[in-house]
């Protein structure tokens, strides 16, 4: 997609049993409450250049869909409860940033790990794709190409893991891609 703006937010809204389009619209409204001039793109199923590949496997397509030179991809089922424009200054000197760790509503580190054991067992970075930043760069392209390859070849990639999931989550795939390309990158 051609670049339309320097910075903007992309929110995937690929419906399943949850009305993610409605969630995405509410997230966009919450961002605009703090940042009325924000550029926001809600991506629906009919905008996917490679079609709906099912669930999480669509995530890598956001890279080619984004009309921004710098993109922050947000999961639809979130809300911006305060200004988030400071993220741009935090991220802008990196090619790709995937959030790590999890915090509670009280801004405390969450130590609940029951559903994150695959990361510990496989020495994977504890990433959460819910907030992902990239700027157009070779590194970002390599990252999303790797994410695509992992999704498309999950039967082979899951053999590398202890206790793999039958269907990969985006968090696990992002963690594997980060490890393959080097977490520092």
N, C-alpha and C positions, 0 to 999 in steps of 0.2 A: 504494500500500500504506500502511496506517496506521502511524504512528510507534510503534515498540515500545521503543526505547532512544535515548538521546542520541547515543551513538557506537557504531560497529561496522564490521566489515570485510565486504565483499562479494567473493566469489570466483566468477567465471563458470566453469562446468564443462560447457560444451557440447561433447559428444564429437564427434570426427572420427576420424582414424586413430590419434590419441593418446587414451589413457584419461585425460581431463582430470578426471573425477570422482575418480579415485584420486589424481591429483596434488593436487587441491584438498583432499582429506581429509588428505594428508600436510602440506600447507601449514598447514591449520587446526590440526593437531596440533603443529606446530612453533611456531605463535603461542601456543597454550595452554601450551606448555612454559614460556614466559617470562611469559605473562599468563593465568593460569588462569580469570580472570573475564571475559575478552574475549568480546564478542558477535560471532559470525561467522555469516554466511549464505552457504551454497554454493548457487549458482543453476544448476539443471539445465534441460535443454531443455523439460520439461513445465511449467516456471514462467514461461516467456517470454510476456508478455501479448499480443504480436503474432506469436507463433509463431517457429519457427526460420527466420530469414531467410538463413541460410548464413554460416558463418565469422564474419569480423570484423563483418559488418553487424548482428550482434546486440548489439554493445557498448553502444549508446545506450540500450537497454532497461534497463540496470542502474540508471539514474537513477530510473525509476518503480518498480522492484522493491525498492529499498533500504528496509528498515524503520527506518532511522536518520535522525536530524536531521543528523548529520555522518557521512560515509561515506568510508572508504578502500577503493577497489577495487584488488584485487591480481590479477595474472595467476596462474593455477593452477600454472604450472610454475616456482614459486619456493619458497624455504624461508626461514624467519626464523632466521638463525644467531645472533642476539643480540636483546636487547629492542628493540621498535619503538614503544613507547608514547610516546616523546618526539616522535614525528611529530605527535601531536595538538596539542601546544603550538606547533610550527612552523607548522602549517597553519590553526589555528582562526580566525585573523583575516582569512582570505581566503575568497572564495566558491568558487573552483575553483583547484586546483593540479595541474598535470601535470608529472611529473618530466622533467628535462632533462639532457642529457649522459649519459654512461655511464662507469661505473667498473669496474675490474678487481677480482678477488678480493683484490688487494693494496692496494685503495683508491687506485689511481692512475687518473687520467683516461685513458680509452681514446682513442687517436687513430686507431683503425681505422675507416675511412670508406667502404669499398667498397660497402656496402649502404645508405649514407645519402646518396648523391649527389643524390637528388631534393630533399633539403632544401636543399643548397647551391645547386643550379641554380635553385631557385625562391624563394630567400631566405625559407625557412620556418623557424620555430623548431625546434630539434633536440629534439623531445619524444619521450618514451617512455611510452606509456600504461600500462605495467606497474604503475606506482604512480600512482593518480589519486585526489585528494581533492576532495570537494565538501561544502558545507553547503546545506541547503535555502535557496534564494534565487532571486530573479528572474534574476540573472546565470548561475547554474548551470542553470536551466531553459533560458535562451537558448542556452547553450553546447551542451547535449545536443539541443535542437531543431535547432540548426545542424548538429551531427554527423549527426543523422538525415537531414536534408535533403541533405547531401553524399552520404551512402551511397545514398539513394533516387534521387538525380539525378546519379550519378557520370558518366554519359555527357556531361552538360553541364559539370560541374565540372572534369573532367579536361582539357577544352579550354583551361583557364586555366593549365595547367602545361606546362613544358618536360619532355619525356621522361616522360610520365605512366605509371603502372602500369595494366595492363588491369583488374585487380581492386584496389581501394584497400586499403591496410593501415590499421589503426586509427591508427597513429602519423601517417601522412600526413593522414588525415581530421582528427585532433585538431589537428595543426599548422595546417591550413587554417582550421578553426573558430576557433582562437586568433587567427590573423591577421585574419580577418573581424571578430571582435568586439573586437579590440585586445588584444595580448599583455598589456598592463598590467592588463587586467580579469580 
